[in-house]
Amino acid sequence: MLEDLIHLYPLNRGISLTPFHNMTAMSPVTTRANIDLHHGVFRGAIAELLGD
């Protein structure tokens, strides 16, 4: 169930993880804004899990 959340929460916010390795694909054209979005989404997921 936690793994489902870790995939669906970011997917619903525009971030896709590889299904087998739980990795986000970043490339040389990934911008700082992309990275900030990624980190912000995962902070949001953690906050919701902790009930913050």
Backbone as XML, in Angstrom:
<?xml version="1.0"?>
<chain id="A" units="angstrom">
  <residue number="1" name="MET">
    <atom name="N" x="0.820" y="-1.186" z="0.000"/>
    <atom name="CA" x="0.000" y="0.000" z="0.000"/>
    <atom name="C" x="0.874" y="1.264" z="0.000"/>
  </residue>
  <residue number="2" name="LEU">
    <atom name="N" x="1.942" y="1.286" z="0.781"/>
    <atom name="CA" x="2.836" y="2.441" z="0.799"/>
    <atom name="C" x="3.488" y="2.623" z="-0.570"/>
  </residue>
  <residue number="3" name="GLU">
    <atom name="N" x="3.886" y="1.532" z="-1.202"/>
    <atom name="CA" x="4.492" y="1.633" z="-2.526"/>
    <atom name="C" x="3.502" y="2.217" z="-3.532"/>
  </residue>
  <residue number="4" name="ASP">
    <atom name="N" x="2.228" y="1.842" z="-3.423"/>
    <atom name="CA" x="1.210" y="2.423" z="-4.306"/>
    <atom name="C" x="1.132" y="3.932" z="-4.106"/>
  </residue>
  <residue number="5" name="LEU">
    <atom name="N" x="1.154" y="4.360" z="-2.860"/>
    <atom name="CA" x="1.110" y="5.795" z="-2.566"/>
    <atom name="C" x="2.327" y="6.499" z="-3.142"/>
  </residue>
  <residue number="6" name="ILE">
    <atom name="N" x="3.488" y="5.899" z="-2.984"/>
    <atom name="CA" x="4.728" y="6.507" z="-3.457"/>
    <atom name="C" x="4.705" y="6.674" z="-4.983"/>
  </residue>
  <residue number="7" name="HIS">
    <atom name="N" x="3.929" y="5.856" z="-5.679"/>
    <atom name="CA" x="3.808" y="5.998" z="-7.131"/>
    <atom name="C" x="2.657" y="6.917" z="-7.524"/>
  </residue>
  <residue number="8" name="LEU">
    <atom name="N" x="1.517" y="6.775" z="-6.878"/>
    <atom name="CA" x="0.337" y="7.534" z="-7.290"/>
    <atom name="C" x="0.378" y="8.994" z="-6.862"/>
  </residue>
  <residue number="9" name="TYR">
    <atom name="N" x="0.888" y="9.275" z="-5.683"/>
    <atom name="CA" x="0.935" y="10.657" z="-5.194"/>
    <atom name="C" x="1.709" y="11.545" z="-6.162"/>
  </residue>
  <residue number="10" name="PRO">
    <atom name="N" x="2.948" y="11.205" z="-6.523"/>
    <atom name="CA" x="3.661" y="12.061" z="-7.473"/>
    <atom name="C" x="3.081" y="11.993" z="-8.890"/>
  </residue>
  <residue number="11" name="LEU">
    <atom name="N" x="2.572" y="10.830" z="-9.301"/>
    <atom name="CA" x="2.009" y="10.712" z="-10.642"/>
    <atom name="C" x="0.844" y="11.686" z="-10.821"/>
  </residue>
  <residue number="12" name="ASN">
    <atom name="N" x="0.018" y="11.824" z="-9.798"/>
    <atom name="CA" x="-1.095" y="12.772" z="-9.851"/>
    <atom name="C" x="-0.633" y="14.222" z="-9.829"/>
  </residue>
  <residue number="13" name="ARG">
    <atom name="N" x="0.669" y="14.427" z="-9.629"/>
    <atom name="CA" x="1.238" y="15.775" z="-9.595"/>
    <atom name="C" x="2.282" y="15.979" z="-10.686"/>
  </residue>
  <residue number="14" name="GLY">
    <atom name="N" x="2.268" y="15.106" z="-11.696"/>
    <atom name="CA" x="3.101" y="15.276" z="-12.875"/>
    <atom name="C" x="4.472" y="14.635" z="-12.830"/>
  </residue>
  <residue number="15" name="ILE">
    <atom name="N" x="4.706" y="13.755" z="-11.869"/>
    <atom name="CA" x="6.006" y="13.092" z="-11.746"/>
    <atom name="C" x="5.790" y="11.587" z="-11.841"/>
  </residue>
  <residue number="16" name="SER">
    <atom name="N" x="6.536" y="10.948" z="-12.734"/>
    <atom name="CA" x="6.422" y="9.502" z="-12.924"/>
    <atom name="C" x="7.674" y="8.808" z="-12.407"/>
  </residue>
  <residue number="17" name="LEU">
    <atom name="N" x="7.471" y="7.729" z="-11.677"/>
    <atom name="CA" x="8.573" y="6.911" z="-11.181"/>
    <atom name="C" x="8.639" y="5.624" z="-11.988"/>
  </residue>
  <residue number="18" name="THR">
    <atom name="N" x="9.843" y="5.081" z="-12.146"/>
    <atom name="CA" x="9.934" y="3.780" z="-12.796"/>
    <atom name="C" x="9.288" y="2.754" z="-11.873"/>
  </residue>
  <residue number="19" name="PRO">
    <atom name="N" x="8.498" y="1.846" z="-12.425"/>
    <atom name="CA" x="7.725" y="0.940" z="-11.575"/>
    <atom name="C" x="8.549" y="-0.116" z="-10.840"/>
  </residue>
  <residue number="20" name="PHE">
    <atom name="N" x="9.727" y="-0.446" z="-11.333"/>
    <atom name="CA" x="10.470" y="-1.541" z="-10.719"/>
    <atom name="C" x="11.571" y="-1.086" z="-9.778"/>
  </residue>
  <residue number="21" name="HIS">
    <atom name="N" x="12.093" y="0.107" z="-10.002"/>
    <atom name="CA" x="13.221" y="0.562" z="-9.202"/>
    <atom name="C" x="12.901" y="1.775" z="-8.339"/>
  </residue>
  <residue number="22" name="ASN">
    <atom name="N" x="11.669" y="2.281" z="-8.439"/>
    <atom name="CA" x="11.251" y="3.456" z="-7.671"/>
    <atom name="C" x="12.208" y="4.627" z="-7.877"/>
  </residue>
  <residue number="23" name="MET">
    <atom name="N" x="12.544" y="4.874" z="-9.136"/>
    <atom name="CA" x="13.458" y="5.967" z="-9.459"/>
    <atom name="C" x="12.741" y="6.990" z="-10.331"/>
  </residue>
  <residue number="24" name="THR">
    <atom name="N" x="13.164" y="8.225" z="-10.202"/>
    <atom name="CA" x="12.705" y="9.278" z="-11.094"/>
    <atom name="C" x="13.768" y="9.469" z="-12.160"/>
  </residue>
  <residue number="25" name="ALA">
    <atom name="N" x="13.366" y="9.520" z="-13.408"/>
    <atom name="CA" x="14.314" y="9.732" z="-14.495"/>
    <atom name="C" x="14.619" y="11.221" z="-14.621"/>
  </residue>
  <residue number="26" name="MET">
    <atom name="N" x="15.878" y="11.564" z="-14.518"/>
    <atom name="CA" x="16.339" y="12.934" z="-14.723"/>
    <atom name="C" x="17.310" y="12.895" z="-15.895"/>
  </residue>
  <residue number="27" name="SER">
    <atom name="N" x="17.358" y="13.961" z="-16.659"/>
    <atom name="CA" x="18.232" y="14.006" z="-17.823"/>
    <atom name="C" x="19.056" y="15.288" z="-17.797"/>
  </residue>
  <residue number="28" name="PRO">
    <atom name="N" x="19.953" y="15.441" z="-18.747"/>
    <atom name="CA" x="20.742" y="16.672" z="-18.800"/>
    <atom name="C" x="19.890" y="17.931" z="-18.983"/>
  </residue>
  <residue number="29" name="VAL">
    <atom name="N" x="18.675" y="17.783" z="-19.494"/>
    <atom name="CA" x="17.813" y="18.955" z="-19.676"/>
    <atom name="C" x="16.867" y="19.185" z="-18.503"/>
  </residue>
  <residue number="30" name="THR">
    <atom name="N" x="16.985" y="18.382" z="-17.457"/>
    <atom name="CA" x="16.189" y="18.594" z="-16.249"/>
    <atom name="C" x="16.595" y="19.927" z="-15.641"/>
  </residue>
  <residue number="31" name="THR">
    <atom name="N" x="15.598" y="20.736" z="-15.349"/>
    <atom name="CA" x="15.872" y="22.073" z="-14.813"/>
    <atom name="C" x="15.803" y="22.082" z="-13.294"/>
  </residue>
  <residue number="32" name="ARG">
    <atom name="N" x="16.297" y="23.145" z="-12.736"/>
    <atom name="CA" x="16.212" y="23.327" z="-11.279"/>
    <atom name="C" x="14.743" y="23.355" z="-10.846"/>
  </residue>
  <residue number="33" name="ALA">
    <atom name="N" x="13.887" y="23.947" z="-11.667"/>
    <atom name="CA" x="12.452" y="23.973" z="-11.361"/>
    <atom name="C" x="11.874" y="22.561" z="-11.317"/>
  </residue>
  <residue number="34" name="ASN">
    <atom name="N" x="12.320" y="21.684" z="-12.227"/>
    <atom name="CA" x="11.871" y="20.285" z="-12.210"/>
    <atom name="C" x="12.287" y="19.600" z="-10.913"/>
  </residue>
  <residue number="35" name="ILE">
    <atom name="N" x="13.513" y="19.846" z="-10.510"/>
    <atom name="CA" x="14.032" y="19.232" z="-9.280"/>
    <atom name="C" x="13.283" y="19.771" z="-8.060"/>
  </residue>
  <residue number="36" name="ASP">
    <atom name="N" x="13.035" y="21.070" z="-8.045"/>
    <atom name="CA" x="12.286" y="21.664" z="-6.934"/>
    <atom name="C" x="10.872" y="21.103" z="-6.858"/>
  </residue>
  <residue number="37" name="LEU">
    <atom name="N" x="10.233" y="20.908" z="-8.026"/>
    <atom name="CA" x="8.898" y="20.298" z="-8.052"/>
    <atom name="C" x="8.956" y="18.889" z="-7.478"/>
  </residue>
  <residue number="38" name="HIS">
    <atom name="N" x="9.920" y="18.111" z="-7.925"/>
    <atom name="CA" x="10.096" y="16.738" z="-7.446"/>
    <atom name="C" x="10.231" y="16.711" z="-5.921"/>
  </residue>
  <residue number="39" name="HIS">
    <atom name="N" x="11.129" y="17.530" z="-5.394"/>
    <atom name="CA" x="11.353" y="17.542" z="-3.947"/>
    <atom name="C" x="10.122" y="18.036" z="-3.193"/>
  </residue>
  <residue number="40" name="GLY">
    <atom name="N" x="9.455" y="19.039" z="-3.739"/>
    <atom name="CA" x="8.250" y="19.556" z="-3.088"/>
    <atom name="C" x="7.132" y="18.536" z="-3.030"/>
  </residue>
  <residue number="41" name="VAL">
    <atom name="N" x="6.967" y="17.792" z="-4.103"/>
    <atom name="CA" x="5.927" y="16.757" z="-4.132"/>
    <atom name="C" x="6.226" y="15.677" z="-3.096"/>
  </residue>
  <residue number="42" name="PHE">
    <atom name="N" x="7.472" y="15.259" z="-3.004"/>
    <atom name="CA" x="7.789" y="14.220" z="-2.035"/>
    <atom name="C" x="7.719" y="14.736" z="-0.597"/>
  </residue>
  <residue number="43" name="ARG">
    <atom name="N" x="8.054" y="15.995" z="-0.395"/>
    <atom name="CA" x="7.847" y="16.579" z="0.945"/>
    <atom name="C" x="6.362" y="16.568" z="1.298"/>
  </residue>
  <residue number="44" name="GLY">
    <atom name="N" x="5.519" y="16.874" z="0.312"/>
    <atom name="CA" x="4.074" y="16.847" z="0.535"/>
    <atom name="C" x="3.575" y="15.461" z="0.878"/>
  </residue>
  <residue number="45" name="ALA">
    <atom name="N" x="4.094" y="14.454" z="0.186"/>
    <atom name="CA" x="3.683" y="13.071" z="0.468"/>
    <atom name="C" x="4.072" y="12.680" z="1.892"/>
  </residue>
  <residue number="46" name="ILE">
    <atom name="N" x="5.281" y="13.021" z="2.288"/>
    <atom name="CA" x="5.752" y="12.691" z="3.635"/>
    <atom name="C" x="4.911" y="13.421" z="4.681"/>
  </residue>
  <residue number="47" name="ALA">
    <atom name="N" x="4.641" y="14.695" z="4.432"/>
    <atom name="CA" x="3.826" y="15.477" z="5.372"/>
    <atom name="C" x="2.444" y="14.855" z="5.540"/>
  </residue>
  <residue number="48" name="GLU">
    <atom name="N" x="1.840" y="14.428" z="4.428"/>
    <atom name="CA" x="0.514" y="13.799" z="4.532"/>
    <atom name="C" x="0.584" y="12.466" z="5.266"/>
  </residue>
  <residue number="49" name="LEU">
    <atom name="N" x="1.640" y="11.696" z="5.034"/>
    <atom name="CA" x="1.784" y="10.428" z="5.748"/>
    <atom name="C" x="1.934" y="10.650" z="7.256"/>
  </residue>
  <residue number="50" name="LEU">
    <atom name="N" x="2.636" y="11.718" z="7.617"/>
    <atom name="CA" x="2.849" y="12.011" z="9.039"/>
    <atom name="C" x="1.688" y="12.772" z="9.666"/>
  </residue>
  <residue number="51" name="GLY">
    <atom name="N" x="0.739" y="13.204" z="8.824"/>
    <atom name="CA" x="-0.407" y="13.937" z="9.346"/>
    <atom name="C" x="-0.085" y="15.379" z="9.694"/>
  </residue>
  <residue number="52" name="ASP">
    <atom name="N" x="0.957" y="15.924" z="9.086"/>
    <atom name="CA" x="1.326" y="17.324" z="9.348"/>
    <atom name="C" x="0.423" y="18.287" z="8.588"/>
  </residue>
</chain>
